Amino acid sequence: MPEPARGAALPAFFEFSAPAAWRAVDFISDLHLCEAMPATFKAWERHLRQTTADAVFILGDLFEVWVGDDARHRPFERRCVDVLADAASHRKVAFMAGNRDFLVGAALLRDAGLMALPDPTVLSAWGQPVLLSHGDALCLADTPYQAFRREVRTPAWQAGFLARPLPERLALATEMRRASAEHWRAQNAAGTGRFGLDGDAAADVDAAEAVRWMHALGAAEMVHGHTHRPGSNLLAPGFKRHVLSDWDLDTAQRAEVLRLTRRGFERLPPAGR
């Protein structure tokens, strides 16, 4: 296997400064919202409507799959947009694309009242910079996925995919998810598998590359999702990362919010639970 592509040119970092009056920012990711997960949807809806935070930053994989903004008129997706728009009328709601919903575009952002967060983003809150990322771009050991990621993030690939009729895109997405799940099961059964074809991974981010990003920004802390391994730990002396929980309240009892205040980070259950 080729060596992970460490040491490549640093990505462009978007910067956002939290207003001084803010008291708390909530971070969530990997909700994978879909009609088949009604309890997860309800918990997410309740949190967005009831949280006392000044802002909610969604760091990717809000949706199980997003095949283009014309899907926002479908019944379930319309419910999601309505929840987001209502929440955004009361607090800042920001969205960063993940590996499942990288095709979210301007129309959804507009209708839902969302602020777009490029990946990666540096949040400056109360004088401290915090690096934010979905996390999949840092899973460098998964070289097949990184090649796939580079391809599907190009304007040419996205234009070609979005030119297909919506039913065809939905069918293709379903087939890709089925193939990924079968690939994962087969690899795990053989004892050699760590990655799904769509990037959902048992692997962790590359610590050295993450620290390189943080060092370049002067950020001592990082928040990311994607790996479904919630917890906080040092990547290197002086460089700490916080991994967000995925949400599943339909087949498990797993949901958590990471909150940042002037006192630092804390982990909380969703509002109303």
C-alpha positions as protocol buffer text, in pm:
chain_id: "A"
residue {
  index: 1
  type: MET
  ca { x: 0 y: 0 z: 0 }
}
residue {
  index: 2
  type: PRO
  ca { x: 136 y: 349 z: -81 }
}
residue {
  index: 3
  type: GLU
  ca { x: 243 y: 561 z: 213 }
}
residue {
  index: 4
  type: PRO
  ca { x: -19 y: 814 z: 331 }
}
residue {
  index: 5
  type: ALA
  ca { x: 22 y: 1154 z: 166 }
}
residue {
  index: 6
  type: ARG
  ca { x: 156 y: 1339 z: 468 }
}
residue {
  index: 7
  type: GLY
  ca { x: 333 y: 1669 z: 416 }
}
residue {
  index: 8
  type: ALA
  ca { x: 128 y: 1782 z: 116 }
}
residue {
  index: 9
  type: ALA
  ca { x: 45 y: 2149 z: 78 }
}
residue {
  index: 10
  type: LEU
  ca { x: -169 y: 2273 z: 364 }
}
residue {
  index: 11
  type: PRO
  ca { x: -536 y: 2328 z: 277 }
}
residue {
  index: 12
  type: ALA
  ca { x: -691 y: 2671 z: 274 }
}
residue {
  index: 13
  type: PHE
  ca { x: -835 y: 2747 z: 616 }
}
residue {
  index: 14
  type: PHE
  ca { x: -1159 y: 2946 z: 647 }
}
residue {
  index: 15
  type: GLU
  ca { x: -1178 y: 3161 z: 959 }
}
residue {
  index: 16
  type: PHE
  ca { x: -1484 y: 3249 z: 1165 }
}
residue {
  index: 17
  type: SER
  ca { x: -1479 y: 3466 z: 1478 }
}
residue {
  index: 18
  type: ALA
  ca { x: -1749 y: 3404 z: 1734 }
}
residue {
  index: 19
  type: PRO
  ca { x: -1918 y: 3720 z: 1859 }
}
residue {
  index: 20
  type: ALA
  ca { x: -1793 y: 3820 z: 2203 }
}
residue {
  index: 21
  type: ALA
  ca { x: -2147 y: 3801 z: 2340 }
}
residue {
  index: 22
  type: TRP
  ca { x: -2181 y: 3430 z: 2266 }
}
residue {
  index: 23
  type: ARG
  ca { x: -2184 y: 3206 z: 2571 }
}
residue {
  index: 24
  type: ALA
  ca { x: -2187 y: 2857 z: 2415 }
}
residue {
  index: 25
  type: VAL
  ca { x: -2138 y: 2675 z: 2084 }
}
residue {
  index: 26
  type: ASP
  ca { x: -2271 y: 2322 z: 2025 }
}
residue {
  index: 27
  type: PHE
  ca { x: -2094 y: 2081 z: 1789 }
}
residue {
  index: 28
  type: ILE
  ca { x: -2266 y: 1775 z: 1639 }
}
residue {
  index: 29
  type: SER
  ca { x: -2196 y: 1546 z: 1344 }
}
residue {
  index: 30
  type: ASP
  ca { x: -2270 y: 1208 z: 1190 }
}
residue {
  index: 31
  type: LEU
  ca { x: -2644 y: 1206 z: 1249 }
}
residue {
  index: 32
  type: HIS
  ca { x: -2710 y: 1026 z: 918 }
}
residue {
  index: 33
  type: LEU
  ca { x: -3070 y: 1148 z: 916 }
}
residue {
  index: 34
  type: CYS
  ca { x: -3313 y: 941 z: 711 }
}
residue {
  index: 35
  type: GLU
  ca { x: -3673 y: 825 z: 727 }
}
residue {
  index: 36
  type: ALA
  ca { x: -3566 y: 491 z: 871 }
}
residue {
  index: 37
  type: MET
  ca { x: -3429 y: 662 z: 1187 }
}
residue {
  index: 38
  type: PRO
  ca { x: -3731 y: 848 z: 1335 }
}
residue {
  index: 39
  type: ALA
  ca { x: -3607 y: 852 z: 1695 }
}
residue {
  index: 40
  type: THR
  ca { x: -3274 y: 1001 z: 1588 }
}
residue {
  index: 41
  type: PHE
  ca { x: -3456 y: 1264 z: 1384 }
}
residue {
  index: 42
  type: LYS
  ca { x: -3678 y: 1356 z: 1678 }
}
residue {
  index: 43
  type: ALA
  ca { x: -3381 y: 1393 z: 1915 }
}
residue {
  index: 44
  type: TRP
  ca { x: -3200 y: 1612 z: 1663 }
}
residue {
  index: 45
  type: GLU
  ca { x: -3511 y: 1823 z: 1606 }
}
residue {
  index: 46
  type: ARG
  ca { x: -3565 y: 1866 z: 1980 }
}
residue {
  index: 47
  type: HIS
  ca { x: -3204 y: 1970 z: 2035 }
}
residue {
  index: 48
  type: LEU
  ca { x: -3205 y: 2230 z: 1759 }
}
residue {
  index: 49
  type: ARG
  ca { x: -3528 y: 2378 z: 1893 }
}
residue {
  index: 50
  type: GLN
  ca { x: -3442 y: 2365 z: 2265 }
}
residue {
  index: 51
  type: THR
  ca { x: -3066 y: 2412 z: 2302 }
}
residue {
  index: 52
  type: THR
  ca { x: -2956 y: 2715 z: 2500 }
}
residue {
  index: 53
  type: ALA
  ca { x: -2639 y: 2752 z: 2290 }
}
residue {
  index: 54
  type: ASP
  ca { x: -2590 y: 3061 z: 2077 }
}
residue {
  index: 55
  type: ALA
  ca { x: -2484 y: 2848 z: 1780 }
}
residue {
  index: 56
  type: VAL
  ca { x: -2494 y: 2492 z: 1653 }
}
residue {
  index: 57
  type: PHE
  ca { x: -2211 y: 2384 z: 1423 }
}
residue {
  index: 58
  type: ILE
  ca { x: -2291 y: 2067 z: 1224 }
}
residue {
  index: 59
  type: LEU
  ca { x: -1961 y: 1912 z: 1115 }
}
residue {
  index: 60
  type: GLY
  ca { x: -2076 y: 1681 z: 838 }
}
residue {
  index: 61
  type: ASP
  ca { x: -2290 y: 1377 z: 764 }
}
residue {
  index: 62
  type: LEU
  ca { x: -2609 y: 1543 z: 879 }
}
residue {
  index: 63
  type: PHE
  ca { x: -2786 y: 1329 z: 618 }
}
residue {
  index: 64
  type: GLU
  ca { x: -2748 y: 961 z: 541 }
}
residue {
  index: 65
  type: VAL
  ca { x: -2712 y: 1067 z: 180 }
}
residue {
  index: 66
  type: TRP
  ca { x: -2760 y: 1390 z: -16 }
}
residue {
  index: 67
  type: VAL
  ca { x: -2780 y: 1356 z: -395 }
}
residue {
  index: 68
  type: GLY
  ca { x: -2846 y: 1721 z: -479 }
}
residue {
  index: 69
  type: ASP
  ca { x: -3048 y: 2016 z: -358 }
}
residue {
  index: 70
  type: ASP
  ca { x: -3352 y: 1926 z: -569 }
}
residue {
  index: 71
  type: ALA
  ca { x: -3402 y: 1647 z: -314 }
}
residue {
  index: 72
  type: ARG
  ca { x: -3492 y: 1912 z: -56 }
}
residue {
  index: 73
  type: HIS
  ca { x: -3854 y: 1908 z: -179 }
}
residue {
  index: 74
  type: ARG
  ca { x: -3907 y: 1543 z: -90 }
}
residue {
  index: 75
  type: PRO
  ca { x: -4124 y: 1499 z: 224 }
}
residue {
  index: 76
  type: PHE
  ca { x: -3857 y: 1386 z: 473 }
}
residue {
  index: 77
  type: GLU
  ca { x: -3595 y: 1626 z: 344 }
}
residue {
  index: 78
  type: ARG
  ca { x: -3853 y: 1907 z: 359 }
}
residue {
  index: 79
  type: ARG
  ca { x: -3906 y: 1831 z: 729 }
}
residue {
  index: 80
  type: CYS
  ca { x: -3531 y: 1856 z: 786 }
}
residue {
  index: 81
  type: VAL
  ca { x: -3516 y: 2190 z: 605 }
}
residue {
  index: 82
  type: ASP
  ca { x: -3804 y: 2324 z: 812 }
}
residue {
  index: 83
  type: VAL
  ca { x: -3632 y: 2225 z: 1138 }
}
residue {
  index: 84
  type: LEU
  ca { x: -3307 y: 2386 z: 1028 }
}
residue {
  index: 85
  type: ALA
  ca { x: -3479 y: 2705 z: 914 }
}
residue {
  index: 86
  type: ASP
  ca { x: -3669 y: 2738 z: 1241 }
}
residue {
  index: 87
  type: ALA
  ca { x: -3353 y: 2681 z: 1446 }
}
residue {
  index: 88
  type: ALA
  ca { x: -3159 y: 2928 z: 1230 }
}
residue {
  index: 89
  type: SER
  ca { x: -3418 y: 3195 z: 1305 }
}
residue {
  index: 90
  type: HIS
  ca { x: -3322 y: 3175 z: 1674 }
}
residue {
  index: 91
  type: ARG
  ca { x: -2946 y: 3104 z: 1668 }
}
residue {
  index: 92
  type: LYS
  ca { x: -2658 y: 3064 z: 1427 }
}
residue {
  index: 93
  type: VAL
  ca { x: -2664 y: 2725 z: 1257 }
}
residue {
  index: 94
  type: ALA
  ca { x: -2357 y: 2637 z: 1050 }
}
residue {
  index: 95
  type: PHE
  ca { x: -2300 y: 2339 z: 824 }
}
residue {
  index: 96
  type: MET
  ca { x: -1981 y: 2167 z: 707 }
}
residue {
  index: 97
  type: ALA
  ca { x: -2007 y: 1896 z: 443 }
}
residue {
  index: 98
  type: GLY
  ca { x: -1915 y: 1538 z: 525 }
}
residue {
  index: 99
  type: ASN
  ca { x: -1853 y: 1235 z: 309 }
}
residue {
  index: 100
  type: ARG
  ca { x: -2228 y: 1161 z: 292 }
}
residue {
  index: 101
  type: ASP
  ca { x: -2358 y: 1510 z: 214 }
}
residue {
  index: 102
  type: PHE
  ca { x: -2081 y: 1684 z: 18 }
}
residue {
  index: 103
  type: LEU
  ca { x: -2337 y: 1768 z: -254 }
}
residue {
  index: 104
  type: VAL
  ca { x: -2524 y: 2011 z: -30 }
}
residue {
  index: 105
  type: GLY
  ca { x: -2537 y: 2333 z: -230 }
}
residue {
  index: 106
  type: ALA
  ca { x: -2646 y: 2693 z: -222 }
}
residue {
  index: 107
  type: ALA
  ca { x: -3019 y: 2621 z: -252 }
}
residue {
  index: 108
  type: LEU
  ca { x: -3034 y: 2408 z: 62 }
}
residue {
  index: 109
  type: LEU
  ca { x: -2812 y: 2648 z: 255 }
}
residue {
  index: 110
  type: ARG
  ca { x: -3043 y: 2935 z: 157 }
}
residue {
  index: 111
  type: ASP
  ca { x: -3372 y: 2760 z: 234 }
}
residue {
  index: 112
  type: ALA
  ca { x: -3243 y: 2627 z: 566 }
}
residue {
  index: 113
  type: GLY
  ca { x: -3078 y: 2953 z: 672 }
}
residue {
  index: 114
  type: LEU
  ca { x: -2742 y: 2781 z: 718 }
}
residue {
  index: 115
  type: MET
  ca { x: -2397 y: 2937 z: 727 }
}
residue {
  index: 116
  type: ALA
  ca { x: -2156 y: 2734 z: 514 }
}
residue {
  index: 117
  type: LEU
  ca { x: -1840 y: 2616 z: 688 }
}
residue {
  index: 118
  type: PRO
  ca { x: -1562 y: 2508 z: 450 }
}
residue {
  index: 119
  type: ASP
  ca { x: -1354 y: 2211 z: 562 }
}
residue {
  index: 120
  type: PRO
  ca { x: -1130 y: 2295 z: 745 }
}
residue {
  index: 121
  type: THR
  ca { x: -1242 y: 2602 z: 939 }
}
residue {
  index: 122
  type: VAL
  ca { x: -1072 y: 2783 z: 1225 }
}
residue {
  index: 123
  type: LEU
  ca { x: -1316 y: 2904 z: 1489 }
}
residue {
  index: 124
  type: SER
  ca { x: -1187 y: 3186 z: 1704 }
}
residue {
  index: 125
  type: ALA
  ca { x: -1389 y: 3185 z: 2023 }
}
residue {
  index: 126
  type: TRP
  ca { x: -1303 y: 3395 z: 2327 }
}
residue {
  index: 127
  type: GLY
  ca { x: -950 y: 3447 z: 2206 }
}
residue {
  index: 128
  type: GLN
  ca { x: -872 y: 3081 z: 2136 }
}
residue {
  index: 129
  type: PRO
  ca { x: -848 y: 2923 z: 1787 }
}
residue {
  index: 130
  type: VAL
  ca { x: -1010 y: 2581 z: 1742 }
}
residue {
  index: 131
  type: LEU
  ca { x: -962 y: 2377 z: 1425 }
}
residue {
  index: 132
  type: LEU
  ca { x: -1285 y: 2227 z: 1287 }
}
residue {
  index: 133
  type: SER
  ca { x: -1305 y: 1948 z: 1027 }
}
residue {
  index: 134
  type: HIS
  ca { x: -1536 y: 1665 z: 933 }
}
residue {
  index: 135
  type: GLY
  ca { x: -1230 y: 1444 z: 956 }
}
residue {
  index: 136
  type: ASP
  ca { x: -1241 y: 1227 z: 644 }
}
residue {
  index: 137
  type: ALA
  ca { x: -973 y: 1432 z: 465 }
}
residue {
  index: 138
  type: LEU
  ca { x: -732 y: 1336 z: 744 }
}
residue {
  index: 139
  type: CYS
  ca { x: -789 y: 959 z: 720 }
}
residue {
  index: 140
  type: LEU
  ca { x: -481 y: 930 z: 498 }
}
residue {
  index: 141
  type: ALA
  ca { x: -425 y: 557 z: 537 }
}
residue {
  index: 142
  type: ASP
  ca { x: -743 y: 491 z: 336 }
}
residue {
  index: 143
  type: THR
  ca { x: -579 y: 562 z: 2 }
}
residue {
  index: 144
  type: PRO
  ca { x: -865 y: 421 z: -214 }
}
residue {
  index: 145
  type: TYR
  ca { x: -1113 y: 650 z: -39 }
}
residue {
  index: 146
  type: GLN
  ca { x: -884 y: 951 z: -69 }
}
residue {
  index: 147
  type: ALA
  ca { x: -865 y: 893 z: -445 }
}
residue {
  index: 148
  type: PHE
  ca { x: -1245 y: 860 z: -459 }
}
residue {
  index: 149
  type: ARG
  ca { x: -1283 y: 1174 z: -249 }
}
residue {
  index: 150
  type: ARG
  ca { x: -1060 y: 1377 z: -481 }
}
residue {
  index: 151
  type: GLU
  ca { x: -1262 y: 1260 z: -782 }
}
residue {
  index: 152
  type: VAL
  ca { x: -1611 y: 1332 z: -647 }
}
residue {
  index: 153
  type: ARG
  ca { x: -1514 y: 1675 z: -513 }
}
residue {
  index: 154
  type: THR
  ca { x: -1422 y: 1800 z: -864 }
}
residue {
  index: 155
  type: PRO
  ca { x: -1667 y: 2034 z: -1041 }
}
residue {
  index: 156
  type: ALA
  ca { x: -1669 y: 1807 z: -1348 }
}
residue {
  index: 157
  type: TRP
  ca { x: -1775 y: 1496 z: -1154 }
}
residue {
  index: 158
  type: GLN
  ca { x: -2039 y: 1683 z: -958 }
}
residue {
  index: 159
  type: ALA
  ca { x: -2182 y: 1851 z: -1269 }
}
residue {
  index: 160
  type: GLY
  ca { x: -2210 y: 1514 z: -1443 }
}
residue {
  index: 161
  type: PHE
  ca { x: -2374 y: 1347 z: -1144 }
}
residue {
  index: 162
  type: LEU
  ca { x: -2619 y: 1630 z: -1080 }
}
residue {
  index: 163
  type: ALA
  ca { x: -2720 y: 1631 z: -1446 }
}
residue {
  index: 164
  type: ARG
  ca { x: -2878 y: 1288 z: -1397 }
}
residue {
  index: 165
  type: PRO
  ca { x: -3249 y: 1270 z: -1306 }
}
residue {
  index: 166
  type: LEU
  ca { x: -3318 y: 1268 z: -932 }
}
residue {
  index: 167
  type: PRO
  ca { x: -3460 y: 911 z: -925 }
}
residue {
  index: 168
  type: GLU
  ca { x: -3146 y: 785 z: -1100 }
}
residue {
  index: 169
  type: ARG
  ca { x: -2921 y: 965 z: -850 }
}
residue {
  index: 170
  type: LEU
  ca { x: -3117 y: 818 z: -560 }
}
residue {
  index: 171
  type: ALA
  ca { x: -3087 y: 470 z: -706 }
}
residue {
  index: 172
  type: LEU
  ca { x: -2713 y: 514 z: -761 }
}
residue {
  index: 173
  type: ALA
  ca { x: -2667 y: 632 z: -404 }
}
residue {
  index: 174
  type: THR
  ca { x: -2859 y: 330 z: -274 }
}
residue {
  index: 175
  type: GLU
  ca { x: -2642 y: 97 z: -481 }
}
residue {
  index: 176
  type: MET
  ca { x: -2323 y: 265 z: -359 }
}
residue {
  index: 177
  type: ARG
  ca { x: -2434 y: 226 z: 3 }
}
residue {
  index: 178
  type: ARG
  ca { x: -2519 y: -142 z: -58 }
}
residue {
  index: 179
  type: ALA
  ca { x: -2182 y: -207 z: -224 }
}
residue {
  index: 180
  type: SER
  ca { x: -2000 y: -28 z: 57 }
}
residue {
  index: 181
  type: ALA
  ca { x: -2178 y: -231 z: 324 }
}
residue {
  index: 182
  type: GLU
  ca { x: -2102 y: -558 z: 143 }
}
residue {
  index: 183
  type: HIS
  ca { x: -1738 y: -456 z: 98 }
}
residue {
  index: 184
  type: TRP
  ca { x: -1711 y: -375 z: 468 }
}
residue {
  index: 185
  type: ARG
  ca { x: -1867 y: -707 z: 573 }
}
residue {
  index: 186
  type: ALA
  ca { x: -1647 y: -909 z: 339 }
}
residue {
  index: 187
  type: GLN
  ca { x: -1328 y: -736 z: 448 }
}
residue {
  index: 188
  type: ASN
  ca { x: -1413 y: -766 z: 815 }
}
residue {
  index: 189
  type: ALA
  ca { x: -1496 y: -1135 z: 771 }
}
residue {
  index: 190
  type: ALA
  ca { x: -1154 y: -1184 z: 613 }
}
residue {
  index: 191
  type: GLY
  ca { x: -990 y: -992 z: 894 }
}
residue {
  index: 192
  type: THR
  ca { x: -839 y: -739 z: 653 }
}
residue {
  index: 193
  type: GLY
  ca { x: -1102 y: -469 z: 632 }
}
residue {
  index: 194
  type: ARG
  ca { x: -1102 y: -131 z: 799 }
}
residue {
  index: 195
  type: PHE
  ca { x: -1278 y: 94 z: 549 }
}
residue {
  index: 196
  type: GLY
  ca { x: -1608 y: 131 z: 371 }
}
residue {
  index: 197
  type: LEU
  ca { x: -1593 y: 233 z: 7 }
}
residue {
  index: 198
  type: ASP
  ca { x: -1764 y: 563 z: 87 }
}
residue {
  index: 199
  type: GLY
  ca { x: -1511 y: 657 z: 352 }
}
residue {
  index: 200
  type: ASP
  ca { x: -1693 y: 553 z: 669 }
}
residue {
  index: 201
  type: ALA
  ca { x: -1402 y: 409 z: 854 }
}
residue {
  index: 202
  type: ALA
  ca { x: -1286 y: 220 z: 1157 }
}
residue {
  index: 203
  type: ALA
  ca { x: -957 y: 402 z: 1103 }
}
residue {
  index: 204
  type: ASP
  ca { x: -854 y: 718 z: 1281 }
}
residue {
  index: 205
  type: VAL
  ca { x: -730 y: 1045 z: 1141 }
}
residue {
  index: 206
  type: ASP
  ca { x: -359 y: 1069 z: 1073 }
}
residue {
  index: 207
  type: ALA
  ca { x: -226 y: 1221 z: 1395 }
}
residue {
  index: 208
  type: ALA
  ca { x: 89 y: 1368 z: 1242 }
}
residue {
  index: 209
  type: GLU
  ca { x: -103 y: 1545 z: 966 }
}
residue {
  index: 210
  type: ALA
  ca { x: -368 y: 1673 z: 1208 }
}
residue {
  index: 211
  type: VAL
  ca { x: -95 y: 1815 z: 1433 }
}
residue {
  index: 212
  type: ARG
  ca { x: 70 y: 1975 z: 1129 }
}
residue {
  index: 213
  type: TRP
  ca { x: -255 y: 2156 z: 1052 }
}
residue {
  index: 214
  type: MET
  ca { x: -296 y: 2264 z: 1413 }
}
residue {
  index: 215
  type: HIS
  ca { x: 64 y: 2378 z: 1444 }
}
residue {
  index: 216
  type: ALA
  ca { x: 34 y: 2588 z: 1128 }
}
residue {
  index: 217
  type: LEU
  ca { x: -266 y: 2766 z: 1277 }
}
residue {
  index: 218
  type: GLY
  ca { x: -143 y: 2800 z: 1632 }
}
residue {
  index: 219
  type: ALA
  ca { x: -447 y: 2597 z: 1743 }
}
residue {
  index: 220
  type: ALA
  ca { x: -404 y: 2376 z: 2047 }
}
residue {
  index: 221
  type: GLU
  ca { x: -743 y: 2203 z: 2006 }
}
residue {
  index: 222
  type: MET
  ca { x: -932 y: 2039 z: 1722 }
}
residue {
  index: 223
  type: VAL
  ca { x: -1289 y: 1913 z: 1680 }
}
residue {
  index: 224
  type: HIS
  ca { x: -1387 y: 1654 z: 1419 }
}
residue {
  index: 225
  type: GLY
  ca { x: -1636 y: 1380 z: 1350 }
}
residue {
  index: 226
  type: HIS
  ca { x: -1642 y: 1099 z: 1092 }
}
residue {
  index: 227
  type: THR
  ca { x: -1464 y: 824 z: 1284 }
}
residue {
  index: 228
  type: HIS
  ca { x: -1754 y: 746 z: 1522 }
}
residue {
  index: 229
  type: ARG
  ca { x: -1504 y: 725 z: 1809 }
}
residue {
  index: 230
  type: PRO
  ca { x: -1621 y: 991 z: 2055 }
}
residue {
  index: 231
  type: GLY
  ca { x: -1366 y: 1105 z: 2306 }
}
residue {
  index: 232
  type: SER
  ca { x: -1088 y: 1353 z: 2371 }
}
residue {
  index: 233
  type: ASN
  ca { x: -716 y: 1283 z: 2372 }
}
residue {
  index: 234
  type: LEU
  ca { x: -373 y: 1429 z: 2297 }
}
residue {
  index: 235
  type: LEU
  ca { x: -244 y: 1378 z: 1944 }
}
residue {
  index: 236
  type: ALA
  ca { x: 93 y: 1514 z: 2058 }
}
residue {
  index: 237
  type: PRO
  ca { x: 207 y: 1715 z: 2359 }
}
residue {
  index: 238
  type: GLY
  ca { x: 12 y: 2041 z: 2354 }
}
residue {
  index: 239
  type: PHE
  ca { x: -229 y: 1933 z: 2077 }
}
residue {
  index: 240
  type: LYS
  ca { x: -567 y: 1794 z: 2184 }
}
residue {
  index: 241
  type: ARG
  ca { x: -851 y: 1671 z: 1969 }
}
residue {
  index: 242
  type: HIS
  ca { x: -1217 y: 1613 z: 2048 }
}
residue {
  index: 243
  type: VAL
  ca { x: -1403 y: 1352 z: 1842 }
}
residue {
  index: 244
  type: LEU
  ca { x: -1777 y: 1394 z: 1804 }
}
residue {
  index: 245
  type: SER
  ca { x: -2026 y: 1113 z: 1860 }
}
residue {
  index: 246
  type: ASP
  ca { x: -2240 y: 973 z: 1583 }
}
residue {
  index: 247
  type: TRP
  ca { x: -2612 y: 963 z: 1665 }
}
residue {
  index: 248
  type: ASP
  ca { x: -2826 y: 649 z: 1669 }
}
residue {
  index: 249
  type: LEU
  ca { x: -3131 y: 641 z: 1891 }
}
residue {
  index: 250
  type: ASP
  ca { x: -3318 y: 384 z: 1681 }
}
residue {
  index: 251
  type: THR
  ca { x: -3092 y: 76 z: 1693 }
}
residue {
  index: 252
  type: ALA
  ca { x: -2879 y: 195 z: 1987 }
}
residue {
  index: 253
  type: GLN
  ca { x: -2881 y: 467 z: 2253 }
}
residue {
  index: 254
  type: ARG
  ca { x: -2603 y: 689 z: 2130 }
}
residue {
  index: 255
  type: ALA
  ca { x: -2617 y: 1067 z: 2093 }
}
residue {
  index: 256
  type: GLU
  ca { x: -2396 y: 1338 z: 2236 }
}
residue {
  index: 257
  type: VAL
  ca { x: -2331 y: 1710 z: 2199 }
}
residue {
  index: 258
  type: LEU
  ca { x: -1990 y: 1868 z: 2243 }
}
residue {
  index: 259
  type: ARG
  ca { x: -2029 y: 2218 z: 2389 }
}
residue {
  index: 260
  type: LEU
  ca { x: -1767 y: 2491 z: 2397 }
}
residue {
  index: 261
  type: THR
  ca { x: -1791 y: 2774 z: 2651 }
}
residue {
  index: 262
  type: ARG
  ca { x: -1540 y: 3012 z: 2803 }
}
residue {
  index: 263
  type: ARG
  ca { x: -1456 y: 2734 z: 3049 }
}
residue {
  index: 264
  type: GLY
  ca { x: -1367 y: 2489 z: 2772 }
}
residue {
  index: 265
  type: PHE
  ca { x: -1531 y: 2179 z: 2626 }
}
residue {
  index: 266
  type: GLU
  ca { x: -1792 y: 1956 z: 2787 }
}
residue {
  index: 267
  type: ARG
  ca { x: -1999 y: 1663 z: 2663 }
}
residue {
  index: 268
  type: LEU
  ca { x: -2374 y: 1673 z: 2709 }
}
residue {
  index: 269
  type: PRO
  ca { x: -2680 y: 1472 z: 2611 }
}
residue {
  index: 270
  type: PRO
  ca { x: -2903 y: 1637 z: 2350 }
}
residue {
  index: 271
  type: ALA
  ca { x: -3147 y: 1893 z: 2490 }
}
residue {
  index: 272
  type: GLY
  ca { x: -3459 y: 1732 z: 2628 }
}
residue {
  index: 273
  type: ARG
  ca { x: -3298 y: 1395 z: 2710 }
}
